[in-house]
Amino acid sequence: MDALQLVESLHPDARIRELAAGANRVFRVAAPDGSTSIVKVYPVASRERRERRALEALAGVEGVPRILGNGLDGDQAWLRMTDAGSWNLASLPRNDDALEAAGRILKGLHTADASITNLQVG
């Protein structure tokens, strides 16, 4: 089963759109009720574990996605998380409120009292 088929089997009634296709594949899942989430599919379980541990360590920091579920299907691992929206620092609008929100998120990450290891590999 490929990554898209895996996500379709997890969310049979949802609209699914692929956001990134690299070593890890990323999908936005839109449920019939209008809510959205992100599902990442990893070719090996160690990548999923590393990202899940980082997200768990940063739980509660503003702007960091919350984990909604995870699992294994054969050799593939998957992680479902809240949808933080489709922005990054390069795509932020020229808007002071958006820039200040991004600054708060980065400051929260920088000052978080979280034990995250192996970031160079992750």
Wavefront OBJ file of the C-alpha trace (Angstrom):
o trace
v 0.000 0.000 0.000
v 1.437 3.385 -0.926
v 1.229 6.495 1.277
v -1.875 7.947 -0.385
v -3.729 4.641 -0.128
v -2.788 4.458 3.554
v -4.219 7.928 4.255
v -7.343 7.105 2.228
v -7.855 3.948 4.298
v -7.496 5.960 7.534
v -9.940 8.666 6.333
v -12.307 7.071 3.783
v -14.852 9.930 3.700
v -12.372 12.823 3.676
v -10.949 14.983 0.914
v -7.192 14.417 0.761
v -4.632 16.700 -0.834
v -0.921 15.944 -1.003
v 1.205 18.842 0.248
v 4.710 17.392 -0.055
v 6.193 14.338 -1.697
v 9.708 13.617 -0.580
v 11.159 11.011 1.718
v 8.145 11.698 3.957
v 4.796 12.386 2.291
v 2.493 15.002 3.768
v -1.279 15.222 3.248
v -3.998 17.661 4.329
v -7.145 15.763 5.269
v -10.476 17.624 5.164
v -13.158 15.751 7.081
v -16.826 15.968 6.050
v -17.482 18.279 9.041
v -15.014 20.818 7.607
v -12.185 20.215 10.091
v -8.700 19.643 8.723
v -5.641 17.786 9.942
v -2.234 16.874 8.592
v -1.071 13.294 8.095
v 2.601 12.551 7.477
v 3.615 9.142 6.195
v 7.183 8.017 6.823
v 8.987 5.186 4.998
v 10.576 4.054 8.285
v 9.229 4.139 11.845
v 12.328 5.838 13.305
v 11.545 9.086 11.451
v 8.008 9.136 12.839
v 9.253 8.449 16.387
v 11.808 11.261 16.183
v 9.247 13.828 15.010
v 6.614 12.605 17.497
v 9.072 12.949 20.390
v 9.936 16.507 19.334
v 6.250 17.454 19.100
v 5.543 15.843 22.482
v 8.454 17.719 24.057
v 7.100 20.997 22.662
v 3.462 20.320 23.609
v 1.812 23.477 24.814
v 4.095 25.853 22.914
v 1.960 28.210 20.832
v 2.022 27.329 17.137
v 3.327 23.773 17.529
v 0.908 21.186 16.107
v -0.756 18.776 18.553
v -0.581 15.054 17.877
v -3.966 13.512 17.100
v -2.812 9.954 16.434
v -0.086 7.748 15.048
v 0.469 4.193 13.941
v 2.212 1.649 11.753
v 1.079 -0.051 8.579
v 3.630 -2.576 7.414
v 6.921 -0.712 6.972
v 5.254 2.712 6.892
v 4.582 4.834 9.955
v 2.115 7.708 10.082
v 1.501 10.698 12.329
v -1.713 12.728 12.371
v -1.541 16.251 13.806
v -3.501 19.466 13.965
v -3.385 21.644 10.890
v -1.320 24.752 11.644
v -2.244 26.315 8.312
v -0.297 26.795 5.151
v 2.265 29.440 6.060
v 5.948 29.625 6.736
v 8.262 32.541 7.455
v 8.920 33.093 3.758
v 5.216 33.239 2.887
v 4.019 35.466 5.732
v 2.022 38.425 4.520
v 3.396 41.901 5.088
v 1.199 42.246 8.137
v 2.447 43.320 11.564
v 0.007 41.047 13.429
v 1.107 37.965 11.471
v 4.776 38.805 11.928
v 4.292 39.348 15.667
v 2.463 36.013 15.961
v 5.331 34.261 14.155
v 7.795 35.975 16.492
v 5.851 34.739 19.546
v 5.895 31.205 18.166
v 9.650 31.312 17.514
v 10.296 32.809 20.954
v 8.161 30.068 22.520
v 10.184 27.415 20.714
v 13.456 29.067 21.730
v 12.505 29.391 25.404
v 10.689 26.047 25.727
v 12.018 23.880 28.505
v 11.965 20.783 26.321
v 14.475 18.021 25.991
v 14.833 17.492 22.259
v 17.762 15.458 21.048
v 19.034 14.431 17.647
v 17.790 17.570 15.903
v 20.638 17.500 13.404
v 19.369 14.166 12.102
v 15.659 15.084 12.377
l 1 2 3 4 5 6 7 8 9 10 11 12 13 14 15 16 17 18 19 20 21 22 23 24 25 26 27 28 29 30 31 32 33 34 35 36 37 38 39 40 41 42 43 44 45 46 47 48 49 50 51 52 53 54 55 56 57 58 59 60 61 62 63 64 65 66 67 68 69 70 71 72 73 74 75 76 77 78 79 80 81 82 83 84 85 86 87 88 89 90 91 92 93 94 95 96 97 98 99 100 101 102 103 104 105 106 107 108 109 110 111 112 113 114 115 116 117 118 119 120 121 122
